[in-house]
Amino acid sequence: CKGSQVEICRKYHISSTSVFRKWISCYNSGKGFKERTRSERGITMNKGRKTTQEERAEIVAFCIENGKDYGLAMEKYGV
């Protein structure tokens, strides 16, 4: 794969070049990778966006219907 570390991180949505370098180091040492589940990754809260009262009610209902999967609600509604 050609390109600078910054270009590769942008292309593959890797959070930083230090994460990329750590992955390369693990790969080269033969440690391999383990895919983490959503609960293992955790949820990072952010500011989100403004919502109306109706949207909030819809988001809460969606969240409850989906086993209180807040990450899924954040992805679906962009909040």
Summary of the structure (lengths in Angstrom):
residues: 79
radius of gyration: 17.6
end to end distance: 34.6
largest distance: 52.0
contacts: 141
relative contact order: 0.10
helix: 56%
strand: 0%
